[in-house]
């Protein structure tokens, strides 16, 4: 009877010990049985559950992620996130501000525009490309819309708008066959291995100034003038003075430029 009682007590104590992660007595040796603190911990974004020094469990987050479960983007690691495959739209939707995206390297260039509705955007060439001739002086490019209106925000006139640089470049190259002109140099640029670079429109160039140059990105020549692909007439085109962001009409000649591409 006593043996049975002792056996029942032993099994009762053993059940308590196992349930509570307590102590198991076996062969007169006290062995601590600890439950796995990370068994039920789930980390997001490929984070790894790791036991901590307090006996609990914490998520070890990959570069670019923070939070208890690695659920949030680290806005100080935006470049790492882009390099790791995140898109600008994913980061923006994940509360990364636009200013933290501008100037970051993506798709061969520096981000200077993002359409936050559909995720499309534009990048500028990463380095200054010198100066060159706009081309075809005293020749009106027939398929380019002549823009004589002052700049507006947003630009609404064909040829000056965001998204018009590609078509402007195509039109210039179709009609102006001179060597070494800006449109051709932009199209031949191979930044990031891409072949779809273009000569930016008035609005696109202004965004480069606003979202790159004024924020210290891009290495633009601060006291120089850059051409856009927006034409005024056969002899005049739109340009931007980078010292103060002044957009004005200038004669077709030789000035600085910076290629752009869309993503």
N, C-alpha and C positions, 0 to 999 in steps of 0.2 A: 504493500500500500504506500509506504514511504517512498519507495523507488518510483512508483508511478507519479506520485505527487511532485517529486523532484524533477522528473522528466517533463511533466506538464509545465512546471515553472521555467525550466530551461527553454523549452520551445516558445513559451510566452515572451520571455525576455529576448530571445533571438528574433522573434517577429517584430518586437518593438525596435530593436537595434537596427534591423534591416530597413524598416519603414522610415526611421528617423535619421538614417545615415550615421548611426551611433557606433557602438563598439561590439565586436564579436569576439567571444572568448573561445579559442581553439588551441588545444595542446598547451594550456596554461600561458599562451602568448596573447596579449591584447593587441588586436589589429584594427585600425580605423578604416571604416568603409565609407567613402565619400561619394555622393551622387555626382554626376557630370553636370556642372553648372551651366554648360553651353548647349545642353541637349535640346532645349526648347527655344534657343535664341536664333532669330532669323535676321541676317544682315542683307540690306539691299545693295544693288550696284556692285555685286561681286565682292562685297566685304567679307571678312573672315572672322568668325567668333573665336575669341581667345580668352582663356581664364585670366582673371586679373589677380593682383596681389591680395585683394580683400576677400578672396574666395568666391567672387562672383564671376561674371562673364561680360566682356565688352567687345564691340565690333571694331576690328582693325580695318580702317577704310582705305581703299586705293587712292592714289594721288588724284586730287581734284574733288574729293567728296568728304563731307563732314556730317555730323549728327550722330545721335545715339545708335541709329541703325544704318548710318551712311546714306541717309535719304536726301541730303541736300547738297547742292553744288557749292564748292568753295570759290567765291568770286575772286580770290587772290590767285587762283590756279586756272584761269580761263584758258590760257594757251595750252596747258597740259590736257584739259578736257577736249579742246578742238583737235589736238594731236592724237588723242585717244579715240576719235571717231564721232564725238558729239557734234551736232550741227549748230550754227548760230541760233536757229529758231528754237531748238530744244533747250539751249541755255537760256534764251530770253524767256521762254515759257516757264522755265524753272527759276525765275526771279533774278537772273543775272541782268543788270541794267545795260542799256545800249552803250553807254560810255565805257563800260568794261569790255565790250566787244570791239569797239573801234580801235584800229591800229594793230589788232592781233593778226597773225599770219594764218591765212586760210586759202585753199585752192589757188596757191601760187602768188598771192598778193596780200595786201593789207586791207582789212575790212573797213569800208567807209560808208556803206549803206546796207540796211536790212529792211525789207518789207515785212513787218511783224505779223501781217495777216497770212501770207502764203509762204514765207521763209526764203523767198528769192532775195538776192542782194548783189552787191558789187565789191570788187577789190581793186586797188590801185597797184601798179608796179612797185616793187619794194625799193627801187633806187631811182635817183634822178637819171634821166636819159639824155641830158644835154639840151641842145637847141637845134632846130632845123627849120626849113622853109614850110610855110603852110601850103604853098603851091598854087599854080594856076592864077597868078595875079592878073587882074583885069579880065578874068573869065568867070562868068556866072555859071555855077554848077546847076544845071537845069533841074535835076531831080532833088536838089536841096531847097527846102522852103526858106526864103529870105526872111530873117527875123529882125525887125527894126524896133519892136516894142521893148520897153525897159524890163529888166528882170522882175519876176514876181515869185511869190511863195504861196502855193506851189506854182511851178511853171506850167502853163497850159498851151503854149504855142508850139506847134509841130516843129521839130528841129532843135528846140531848146529844152525839152522835157527830160526828166529822168527816164532812161530807157531808149532815148533817141540816138545815143552815140554810135551804136552798132550800125543802124541804118544810115546815119550820116557818113560813116567811114566807107560803107559799101558804095554810096553814091559818089563820094569823092574819087575813089579808086576806079570806078567805072568810067569816069569822064576826064580825070586828070592823070595823064600818063607820065608826068615828070618823075625823074629819079630822085630819091632821097627826101621825099616829102613826108610830113608828119604822119599822115594817114597810113602810108606804106610802112613806115618804121614801127608804128603801133601794131599793125597787122602782122608784121614779121617777128615781133617780140615773142619770146618763148619762155617767159617766166613760169616756173612750176611745171614745165613740159606742155603747157597748153598752147593751142594755136588759134584761139578765138579772141585775141586782144583787140581793142578798138580805141579810137580817138574820142575822148569823152565830150559830151554835149555841154552847153553852158551850165545847166543845172547840175550835171554830174561833176564838173570841175569845181563848182561852188561847194558841193558836198565834200570833196577832197579837202578844200580849204577849211571848211567848218569842222568836219569830224576827224580830220587827221592833223593838218598843220596847226590849228589853234590849240590842239591838245598835245602838241609836241611829238607827233608821229610823222614818219615818212621822209624826213630829211629834205623837205622842199627848200628851195632857195628863197629865203624870207624877204628879200628886197627885189625880187625879179617878177617878171610878167610871164604868165603861162597862157598859151592859146587854148581855145576850145574848138570843136568841130562845127559850131553853129555859125552860119554865114549870114552877114547883113546884106551884102550885094556883091558885085563882081570884084570889088577891090577891098572890101572891109569885112572883118569877122569879129566875133566876140572874144574878149580876153579877160584875164583876171590878174590884178596886181596883188601879189601875196603879202605885201607890207601891211595893207589895211583891209584886204578883202574887197577891193573896189572892182566891180565888173563894168567894163566899158568897151567901146568899139575901137578897133585898131586896124591899121592897114595890113594886108597880107604881106608877110615878110618872113624874117627869121626870129623866132622866139623859143622859149622853153616849152616843154610838153611832158605829160605823164600818161602812159597807157592805162586802160581799165579793162576789166572783163566782168561778165556776169556769172553768177552761180545760182 
